[in-house]
Amino acid sequence: MNSVPGGIPLRRRVLISILAVTAVAMILFALPLGVAVQRLYRTEMVTALQRDAARAAAVVPDTIPGGPISLPRQSLSQPVIGVYDTTGRLVAGSGPRHSALAASGPRAQVRDAIEGGDLAVIAPIPSDQKAVGAVRAAVPYSAVTDHVHQAWAIMALLALIATGLAAVLARRQSVRLAAPLERLTRAARALGDGDFTVRAERTGLREADSASQALEETAAQLGNLLGRERAFSSDVSHQLRTPLTALMVGLENALDRPDADLPAAIRDALSRGDHLRTTIDDLISLIRPGPADSPADIAVLADDVRARWETPLATRGRRLVLVAQPDLPRCTAPPAAMRQILDVLMGNALWHGEGTVAIAVRAGDGDIVIEVSDEGPGLAGEPAEILAGSAAQADGHGRGLPLACSLAAAAGGSLAVRRAAPQPVFSVLFPAAGERPGRHPAGSASKR
């Protein structure tokens, strides 16, 4: 059962982050805007009161407190208007009986202040001599605060609407960002369960699509690697089973025949056992990483192959001919891989070929070419199928050549069938020491 790691889900983290940013932005803009709105409404009201006070002061005679005083009856702002003398005492109109704001004394200037719960504006009565009084225009300060509070309420409502829209968008964005990761998680788990055909959907997000593509490529590479390892294991088992079977058959024949030469059978079994041990060591050295092998001496390897396979061919009445060009350069392929490839080709010629088997080694154009041929009727099957191992028979035949092809390709060379029939010729090609390996594509091979 897969355990879910702890931590905050990405969807919740994105949602909280976007809402937090929205809230901070609202606060940073709403606070200065709220203060500005308050000042704006106060300024507008003061301007209206100044206008009304100035109009009233223009019609008030400068002979107060003597004589009747007539004030205008209409005003847009509908303020409470009163006339005060220089001591701040109410002379005419409406308002408090005494106003500290109107007690201007000899000064004559327009002023505004909050007085007794009212927003009041004082306008001096014009006179040629000195200030004789002032007109006070006032409205309840609650009229200003009501407008401010109403504006703040509208701003708060808009902020709530904006926050709600941000929450909706944040939720959609969190789903959009989290969904690719959730799909990648499911694909990764499927890959862990052995499904190498996983495909992650494309979302339009560059990073998520790049991760999806990397996961698909990794899955394909792992699938190919596992397939090659399984095929290699199957081919290796055949490569080990063949000499082991030959060893056991030789010993059983010696035991079943009363006149058998037991010392010769034992020597032959020891020789086959030594060959099997060499094969095991070679295969282990090929699948385990280790220090790089020194360039292989092809002449020595070819002579060793001739010595090991000459006797098995001779027992069947067949000859083995080795033709090697003098002063051959060394080869970049590992000696273990070269031995196994040549053993596969020699075993193929022994069991499926006829007549003389020839090994030709030459150098040309920076490469080492080894050709193995015999006088048999030719190959059966399609080379491409044999190379892929799809033409292998149920009894295990046809496993050696795919192994040789994969070993040659892994070592940077190629195995090809230069002539399929009659008298087939297999060609192994590797770069000479000093040349870059892998210049030649793997060729085709076929079972006989």
MOBEL-V181655 format. One record per residue. N is the residue number from 1. PHI is phi in whole degrees, -180 to 180 (999 if undefined). PSI is psi in radians with two decimals (NA if undefined). NEAR is the number of other ideal C-beta (glycine too) atoms within 10 Angstrom. Layout:
BEGIN
n:N phi:PHI psi:PSI near:NEAR
n:N phi:PHI psi:PSI near:NEAR
END
This chain:
BEGIN
n:1 phi:999 psi:2.31 near:3
n:2 phi:-81 psi:2.21 near:7
n:3 phi:-87 psi:2.47 near:5
n:4 phi:-90 psi:2.14 near:8
n:5 phi:-66 psi:2.68 near:5
n:6 phi:-74 psi:3.06 near:5
n:7 phi:119 psi:3.00 near:7
n:8 phi:-83 psi:2.28 near:9
n:9 phi:-61 psi:2.63 near:12
n:10 phi:-62 psi:-0.67 near:15
n:11 phi:-60 psi:-0.81 near:19
n:12 phi:-67 psi:-0.68 near:11
n:13 phi:-64 psi:-0.77 near:14
n:14 phi:-65 psi:-0.73 near:19
n:15 phi:-62 psi:-0.82 near:21
n:16 phi:-64 psi:-0.71 near:13
n:17 phi:-63 psi:-0.80 near:13
n:18 phi:-66 psi:-0.72 near:17
n:19 phi:-66 psi:-0.66 near:15
n:20 phi:-65 psi:-0.75 near:11
n:21 phi:-63 psi:-0.70 near:12
n:22 phi:-64 psi:-0.76 near:19
n:23 phi:-64 psi:-0.76 near:14
n:24 phi:-62 psi:-0.75 near:10
n:25 phi:-63 psi:-0.71 near:13
n:26 phi:-61 psi:-0.78 near:19
n:27 phi:-65 psi:-0.78 near:11
n:28 phi:-64 psi:-0.57 near:10
n:29 phi:-91 psi:-0.56 near:12
n:30 phi:-73 psi:-0.69 near:16
n:31 phi:-63 psi:-0.94 near:10
n:32 phi:-62 psi:-0.62 near:10
n:33 phi:-67 psi:-0.67 near:14
n:34 phi:-63 psi:-0.75 near:15
n:35 phi:-64 psi:-0.73 near:11
n:36 phi:-64 psi:-0.67 near:10
n:37 phi:-65 psi:-0.74 near:18
n:38 phi:-60 psi:-0.80 near:17
n:39 phi:-66 psi:-0.63 near:11
n:40 phi:-64 psi:-0.82 near:13
n:41 phi:-65 psi:-0.68 near:19
n:42 phi:-65 psi:-0.74 near:18
n:43 phi:-64 psi:-0.73 near:12
n:44 phi:-63 psi:-0.74 near:13
n:45 phi:-68 psi:-0.71 near:20
n:46 phi:-63 psi:-0.71 near:18
n:47 phi:-62 psi:-0.74 near:13
n:48 phi:-65 psi:-0.71 near:18
n:49 phi:-67 psi:-0.67 near:27
n:50 phi:-61 psi:-0.71 near:17
n:51 phi:-64 psi:-0.76 near:17
n:52 phi:-69 psi:-0.70 near:25
n:53 phi:-65 psi:-0.69 near:26
n:54 phi:-66 psi:-0.69 near:16
n:55 phi:-64 psi:-0.76 near:17
n:56 phi:-67 psi:-0.69 near:25
n:57 phi:-66 psi:-0.47 near:23
n:58 phi:-71 psi:-0.41 near:12
n:59 phi:-103 psi:-0.08 near:12
n:60 phi:-85 psi:2.26 near:23
n:61 phi:-70 psi:2.68 near:15
n:62 phi:-89 psi:0.33 near:14
n:63 phi:-102 psi:0.23 near:11
n:64 phi:-63 psi:2.50 near:18
n:65 phi:-94 psi:0.21 near:12
n:66 phi:-89 psi:2.51 near:7
n:67 phi:88 psi:2.71 near:7
n:68 phi:-70 psi:2.64 near:6
n:69 phi:-122 psi:2.22 near:19
n:70 phi:-111 psi:2.19 near:10
n:71 phi:-108 psi:2.64 near:17
n:72 phi:-65 psi:2.50 near:11
n:73 phi:-93 psi:-0.38 near:6
n:74 phi:-110 psi:2.49 near:7
n:75 phi:-156 psi:2.40 near:19
n:76 phi:-64 psi:-0.71 near:8
n:77 phi:-86 psi:-0.11 near:14
n:78 phi:50 psi:0.96 near:11
n:79 phi:-85 psi:2.98 near:26
n:80 phi:-92 psi:2.05 near:18
n:81 phi:-113 psi:2.31 near:25
n:82 phi:-139 psi:2.70 near:24
n:83 phi:-108 psi:2.29 near:25
n:84 phi:-127 psi:2.58 near:27
n:85 phi:-84 psi:-3.06 near:18
n:86 phi:-68 psi:-0.29 near:20
n:87 phi:-89 psi:-0.06 near:13
n:88 phi:88 psi:0.27 near:20
n:89 phi:-91 psi:2.40 near:15
n:90 phi:-68 psi:2.20 near:17
n:91 phi:-106 psi:-0.74 near:16
n:92 phi:-152 psi:2.84 near:19
n:93 phi:84 psi:-2.77 near:17
n:94 phi:-116 psi:2.73 near:13
n:95 phi:140 psi:3.13 near:23
n:96 phi:-64 psi:2.66 near:19
n:97 phi:-66 psi:-0.49 near:9
n:98 phi:-136 psi:2.37 near:12
n:99 phi:-127 psi:2.05 near:24
n:100 phi:-67 psi:-0.52 near:11
n:101 phi:-69 psi:-0.57 near:21
n:102 phi:-83 psi:-0.23 near:28
n:103 phi:-77 psi:1.34 near:16
n:104 phi:-87 psi:-0.35 near:20
n:105 phi:66 psi:-2.40 near:10
n:106 phi:-75 psi:-0.21 near:7
n:107 phi:-77 psi:2.55 near:12
n:108 phi:-136 psi:1.70 near:18
n:109 phi:-154 psi:2.75 near:10
n:110 phi:-80 psi:2.28 near:15
n:111 phi:-138 psi:2.74 near:15
n:112 phi:-139 psi:2.61 near:20
n:113 phi:-168 psi:2.94 near:14
n:114 phi:-95 psi:2.07 near:13
n:115 phi:-134 psi:2.03 near:18
n:116 phi:61 psi:0.65 near:13
n:117 phi:80 psi:0.10 near:10
n:118 phi:-115 psi:2.65 near:23
n:119 phi:-93 psi:1.92 near:22
n:120 phi:-116 psi:2.55 near:28
n:121 phi:-128 psi:2.32 near:27
n:122 phi:-108 psi:2.21 near:28
n:123 phi:-119 psi:2.16 near:26
n:124 phi:-68 psi:2.59 near:22
n:125 phi:-81 psi:2.14 near:24
n:126 phi:-65 psi:2.43 near:13
n:127 phi:-153 psi:2.65 near:14
n:128 phi:-77 psi:-0.40 near:5
n:129 phi:-96 psi:-1.25 near:6
n:130 phi:-154 psi:3.04 near:12
n:131 phi:-64 psi:2.24 near:18
n:132 phi:-108 psi:-0.13 near:18
n:133 phi:163 psi:-2.98 near:28
n:134 phi:-152 psi:2.70 near:30
n:135 phi:-103 psi:2.26 near:28
n:136 phi:-108 psi:2.09 near:30
n:137 phi:-113 psi:2.25 near:30
n:138 phi:-145 psi:2.64 near:28
n:139 phi:-134 psi:2.72 near:20
n:140 phi:-60 psi:2.37 near:14
n:141 phi:-65 psi:-0.36 near:17
n:142 phi:-64 psi:-0.45 near:12
n:143 phi:-64 psi:-0.64 near:16
n:144 phi:-72 psi:-0.83 near:19
n:145 phi:-65 psi:-0.55 near:15
n:146 phi:-64 psi:-0.77 near:12
n:147 phi:-63 psi:-0.71 near:17
n:148 phi:-65 psi:-0.78 near:18
n:149 phi:-65 psi:-0.64 near:13
n:150 phi:-64 psi:-0.74 near:12
n:151 phi:-64 psi:-0.71 near:16
n:152 phi:-63 psi:-0.67 near:16
n:153 phi:-64 psi:-0.72 near:10
n:154 phi:-64 psi:-0.74 near:11
n:155 phi:-63 psi:-0.72 near:16
n:156 phi:-64 psi:-0.71 near:13
n:157 phi:-64 psi:-0.75 near:10
n:158 phi:-63 psi:-0.66 near:12
n:159 phi:-64 psi:-0.70 near:17
n:160 phi:-66 psi:-0.71 near:11
n:161 phi:-64 psi:-0.76 near:10
n:162 phi:-63 psi:-0.69 near:14
n:163 phi:-66 psi:-0.70 near:15
n:164 phi:-63 psi:-0.77 near:11
n:165 phi:-63 psi:-0.69 near:11
n:166 phi:-63 psi:-0.66 near:19
n:167 phi:-64 psi:-0.73 near:14
n:168 phi:-64 psi:-0.83 near:10
n:169 phi:-64 psi:-0.67 near:13
n:170 phi:-65 psi:-0.68 near:21
n:171 phi:-65 psi:-0.78 near:15
n:172 phi:-63 psi:-0.73 near:11
n:173 phi:-68 psi:-0.67 near:16
n:174 phi:-65 psi:-0.68 near:20
n:175 phi:-65 psi:-0.73 near:14
n:176 phi:-65 psi:-0.65 near:15
n:177 phi:-79 psi:-0.61 near:17
n:178 phi:-82 psi:-0.53 near:17
n:179 phi:-58 psi:-0.78 near:16
n:180 phi:-60 psi:-0.69 near:20
n:181 phi:-67 psi:-0.64 near:15
n:182 phi:-66 psi:-0.69 near:13
n:183 phi:-66 psi:-0.68 near:18
n:184 phi:-63 psi:-0.65 near:19
n:185 phi:-63 psi:-0.78 near:12
n:186 phi:-64 psi:-0.70 near:12
n:187 phi:-66 psi:-0.70 near:20
n:188 phi:-65 psi:-0.68 near:16
n:189 phi:-67 psi:-0.69 near:12
n:190 phi:-63 psi:-0.68 near:16
n:191 phi:-63 psi:-0.71 near:18
n:192 phi:-64 psi:-0.49 near:10
n:193 phi:-83 psi:0.01 near:8
n:194 phi:103 psi:0.13 near:9
n:195 phi:-90 psi:1.78 near:13
n:196 phi:-91 psi:0.16 near:17
n:197 phi:-107 psi:0.37 near:10
n:198 phi:-63 psi:2.49 near:22
n:199 phi:-135 psi:2.13 near:13
n:200 phi:-94 psi:2.39 near:21
n:201 phi:-69 psi:2.61 near:12
n:202 phi:-84 psi:2.40 near:11
n:203 phi:-115 psi:-0.21 near:17
n:204 phi:92 psi:-0.16 near:8
n:205 phi:-89 psi:2.13 near:15
n:206 phi:-59 psi:-0.82 near:8
n:207 phi:-65 psi:-0.77 near:10
n:208 phi:-66 psi:-0.70 near:20
n:209 phi:-67 psi:-0.62 near:15
n:210 phi:-65 psi:-0.73 near:10
n:211 phi:-64 psi:-0.68 near:17
n:212 phi:-63 psi:-0.77 near:21
n:213 phi:-64 psi:-0.71 near:12
n:214 phi:-63 psi:-0.68 near:12
n:215 phi:-66 psi:-0.74 near:18
n:216 phi:-63 psi:-0.76 near:17
n:217 phi:-65 psi:-0.71 near:10
n:218 phi:-64 psi:-0.74 near:14
n:219 phi:-62 psi:-0.75 near:20
n:220 phi:-64 psi:-0.73 near:13
n:221 phi:-65 psi:-0.72 near:11
n:222 phi:-65 psi:-0.69 near:13
n:223 phi:-64 psi:-0.77 near:16
n:224 phi:-65 psi:-0.73 near:11
n:225 phi:-63 psi:-0.77 near:11
n:226 phi:-65 psi:-0.69 near:12
n:227 phi:-63 psi:-0.73 near:11
n:228 phi:-66 psi:-0.68 near:12
n:229 phi:-67 psi:-0.67 near:11
n:230 phi:-66 psi:-0.77 near:10
n:231 phi:-64 psi:-0.69 near:17
n:232 phi:-64 psi:-0.74 near:19
n:233 phi:-62 psi:-0.74 near:11
n:234 phi:-65 psi:-0.75 near:16
n:235 phi:-67 psi:-0.66 near:25
n:236 phi:-66 psi:-0.69 near:19
n:237 phi:-60 psi:-0.68 near:12
n:238 phi:-66 psi:-0.70 near:18
n:239 phi:-65 psi:-0.55 near:24
n:240 phi:-85 psi:-0.59 near:14
n:241 phi:-69 psi:-0.59 near:13
n:242 phi:-63 psi:-0.93 near:20
n:243 phi:-67 psi:-0.54 near:19
n:244 phi:-66 psi:-0.72 near:13
n:245 phi:-64 psi:-0.73 near:12
n:246 phi:-62 psi:-0.70 near:17
n:247 phi:-63 psi:-0.80 near:18
n:248 phi:-67 psi:-0.69 near:12
n:249 phi:-63 psi:-0.73 near:11
n:250 phi:-62 psi:-0.74 near:18
n:251 phi:-68 psi:-0.69 near:17
n:252 phi:-66 psi:-0.68 near:11
n:253 phi:-64 psi:-0.69 near:11
n:254 phi:-65 psi:-0.63 near:17
n:255 phi:-74 psi:-0.56 near:11
n:256 phi:-79 psi:-0.41 near:8
n:257 phi:-97 psi:2.10 near:11
n:258 phi:-62 psi:-0.58 near:5
n:259 phi:-94 psi:0.29 near:4
n:260 phi:-70 psi:2.57 near:14
n:261 phi:-85 psi:1.63 near:11
n:262 phi:-62 psi:-0.77 near:11
n:263 phi:-58 psi:-0.69 near:9
n:264 phi:-68 psi:-0.67 near:11
n:265 phi:-65 psi:-0.66 near:17
n:266 phi:-68 psi:-0.74 near:13
n:267 phi:-62 psi:-0.70 near:11
n:268 phi:-65 psi:-0.68 near:19
n:269 phi:-66 psi:-0.70 near:16
n:270 phi:-63 psi:-0.69 near:11
n:271 phi:-64 psi:-0.74 near:15
n:272 phi:-67 psi:-0.65 near:21
n:273 phi:-65 psi:-0.68 near:13
n:274 phi:-64 psi:-0.68 near:11
n:275 phi:-63 psi:-0.72 near:17
n:276 phi:-65 psi:-0.70 near:18
n:277 phi:-63 psi:-0.72 near:11
n:278 phi:-63 psi:-0.70 near:17
n:279 phi:-63 psi:-0.76 near:20
n:280 phi:-63 psi:-0.79 near:14
n:281 phi:-61 psi:-0.71 near:12
n:282 phi:-65 psi:-0.79 near:19
n:283 phi:-66 psi:-0.65 near:20
n:284 phi:-65 psi:-0.71 near:12
n:285 phi:-67 psi:-0.44 near:15
n:286 phi:-81 psi:-0.52 near:17
n:287 phi:-96 psi:-0.25 near:10
n:288 phi:-103 psi:2.29 near:7
n:289 phi:-67 psi:2.51 near:5
n:290 phi:-164 psi:-3.06 near:9
n:291 phi:-63 psi:2.57 near:5
n:292 phi:-63 psi:2.40 near:7
n:293 phi:-73 psi:2.62 near:15
n:294 phi:-73 psi:2.75 near:10
n:295 phi:-54 psi:2.42 near:17
n:296 phi:-79 psi:2.46 near:22
n:297 phi:-88 psi:1.80 near:17
n:298 phi:-65 psi:-0.64 near:27
n:299 phi:-63 psi:-0.74 near:17
n:300 phi:-68 psi:-0.74 near:12
n:301 phi:-63 psi:-0.77 near:19
n:302 phi:-63 psi:-0.68 near:20
n:303 phi:-68 psi:-0.64 near:15
n:304 phi:-65 psi:-0.73 near:16
n:305 phi:-62 psi:-0.75 near:22
n:306 phi:-60 psi:-0.74 near:18
n:307 phi:-66 psi:-0.61 near:11
n:308 phi:-80 psi:-0.52 near:19
n:309 phi:-104 psi:-0.09 near:21
n:310 phi:-66 psi:-0.75 near:17
n:311 phi:-68 psi:-0.85 near:11
n:312 phi:-57 psi:-0.65 near:19
n:313 phi:-70 psi:-0.67 near:19
n:314 phi:-65 psi:-0.60 near:11
n:315 phi:-64 psi:-0.35 near:10
n:316 phi:-100 psi:0.15 near:9
n:317 phi:76 psi:0.50 near:7
n:318 phi:-122 psi:2.71 near:18
n:319 phi:-105 psi:2.71 near:11
n:320 phi:-125 psi:2.16 near:22
n:321 phi:-117 psi:2.26 near:12
n:322 phi:-116 psi:2.14 near:16
n:323 phi:-122 psi:1.94 near:11
n:324 phi:-121 psi:2.31 near:17
n:325 phi:-68 psi:2.40 near:15
n:326 phi:-70 psi:2.72 near:6
n:327 phi:56 psi:0.85 near:7
n:328 phi:-73 psi:2.42 near:17
n:329 phi:-73 psi:2.86 near:19
n:330 phi:-74 psi:2.86 near:16
n:331 phi:-113 psi:2.57 near:30
n:332 phi:-77 psi:-0.27 near:23
n:333 phi:-71 psi:2.55 near:27
n:334 phi:-62 psi:2.43 near:23
n:335 phi:-57 psi:-0.64 near:19
n:336 phi:-63 psi:-0.74 near:20
n:337 phi:-65 psi:-0.73 near:25
n:338 phi:-62 psi:-0.73 near:28
n:339 phi:-62 psi:-0.78 near:20
n:340 phi:-66 psi:-0.70 near:24
n:341 phi:-62 psi:-0.82 near:29
n:342 phi:-68 psi:-0.62 near:24
n:343 phi:-65 psi:-0.67 near:22
n:344 phi:-63 psi:-0.81 near:27
n:345 phi:-66 psi:-0.68 near:28
n:346 phi:-69 psi:-0.70 near:23
n:347 phi:-64 psi:-0.65 near:19
n:348 phi:-63 psi:-0.75 near:26
n:349 phi:-68 psi:-0.60 near:27
n:350 phi:-67 psi:-0.82 near:17
n:351 phi:-88 psi:-0.47 near:13
n:352 phi:-118 psi:-0.17 near:18
n:353 phi:-100 psi:-3.07 near:23
n:354 phi:-142 psi:2.81 near:15
n:355 phi:67 psi:-2.71 near:14
n:356 phi:-74 psi:2.39 near:15
n:357 phi:-103 psi:2.26 near:25
n:358 phi:-119 psi:2.38 near:18
n:359 phi:-117 psi:2.08 near:22
n:360 phi:-117 psi:2.23 near:17
n:361 phi:-123 psi:2.23 near:20
n:362 phi:-149 psi:2.86 near:14
n:363 phi:-114 psi:2.50 near:17
n:364 phi:-167 psi:2.26 near:10
n:365 phi:56 psi:0.76 near:8
n:366 phi:77 psi:0.18 near:13
n:367 phi:-124 psi:2.78 near:19
n:368 phi:-109 psi:2.19 near:27
n:369 phi:-117 psi:2.22 near:18
n:370 phi:-120 psi:2.17 near:25
n:371 phi:-117 psi:2.31 near:19
n:372 phi:-120 psi:2.16 near:22
n:373 phi:-138 psi:2.82 near:22
n:374 phi:-146 psi:-3.10 near:25
n:375 phi:-106 psi:0.47 near:15
n:376 phi:-76 psi:3.11 near:18
n:377 phi:-74 psi:-0.40 near:14
n:378 phi:133 psi:-2.92 near:14
n:379 phi:-101 psi:2.64 near:23
n:380 phi:-120 psi:2.30 near:14
n:381 phi:103 psi:2.92 near:16
n:382 phi:-83 psi:2.32 near:15
n:383 phi:-57 psi:-0.69 near:19
n:384 phi:-64 psi:-0.64 near:12
n:385 phi:-70 psi:-0.68 near:16
n:386 phi:-67 psi:-0.71 near:24
n:387 phi:-61 psi:-0.68 near:23
n:388 phi:-82 psi:-0.16 near:13
n:389 phi:81 psi:0.11 near:17
n:390 phi:-78 psi:-0.22 near:12
n:391 phi:-100 psi:0.16 near:19
n:392 phi:-66 psi:2.48 near:22
n:393 phi:-84 psi:2.87 near:10
n:394 phi:-65 psi:-0.48 near:5
n:395 phi:-82 psi:0.04 near:7
n:396 phi:101 psi:-0.17 near:15
n:397 phi:-67 psi:2.59 near:16
n:398 phi:89 psi:0.16 near:24
n:399 phi:-87 psi:-0.47 near:23
n:400 phi:-68 psi:-0.79 near:25
n:401 phi:-64 psi:-0.73 near:29
n:402 phi:-60 psi:-0.65 near:26
n:403 phi:-63 psi:-0.77 near:22
n:404 phi:-63 psi:-0.70 near:26
n:405 phi:-63 psi:-0.79 near:25
n:406 phi:-68 psi:-0.64 near:20
n:407 phi:-65 psi:-0.73 near:27
n:408 phi:-65 psi:-0.75 near:26
n:409 phi:-66 psi:-0.70 near:17
n:410 phi:-66 psi:-0.52 near:16
n:411 phi:-87 psi:0.06 near:24
n:412 phi:91 psi:0.23 near:19
n:413 phi:-121 psi:-2.65 near:29
n:414 phi:-155 psi:2.68 near:21
n:415 phi:-123 psi:2.17 near:26
n:416 phi:-134 psi:2.75 near:21
n:417 phi:-100 psi:1.85 near:19
n:418 phi:-76 psi:-0.61 near:13
n:419 phi:-141 psi:2.24 near:14
n:420 phi:-86 psi:-0.76 near:17
n:421 phi:-165 psi:2.64 near:13
n:422 phi:-77 psi:3.08 near:11
n:423 phi:49 psi:1.22 near:17
n:424 phi:-63 psi:2.63 near:23
n:425 phi:-131 psi:2.11 near:15
n:426 phi:-98 psi:2.40 near:26
n:427 phi:-123 psi:2.14 near:19
n:428 phi:-108 psi:2.23 near:25
n:429 phi:-129 psi:2.26 near:21
n:430 phi:-137 psi:2.59 near:28
n:431 phi:-65 psi:2.51 near:22
n:432 phi:-72 psi:2.80 near:18
n:433 phi:-58 psi:2.31 near:16
n:434 phi:102 psi:-0.31 near:10
n:435 phi:-95 psi:2.72 near:17
n:436 phi:-79 psi:2.22 near:9
n:437 phi:-72 psi:2.82 near:13
n:438 phi:84 psi:0.26 near:15
n:439 phi:-78 psi:-0.34 near:14
n:440 phi:-114 psi:2.31 near:16
n:441 phi:-71 psi:2.66 near:8
n:442 phi:-64 psi:2.34 near:17
n:443 phi:-89 psi:-2.87 near:20
n:444 phi:-102 psi:2.73 near:19
n:445 phi:-140 psi:2.80 near:27
n:446 phi:-150 psi:2.66 near:23
n:447 phi:-84 psi:2.61 near:21
n:448 phi:-98 psi:NA near:22
END
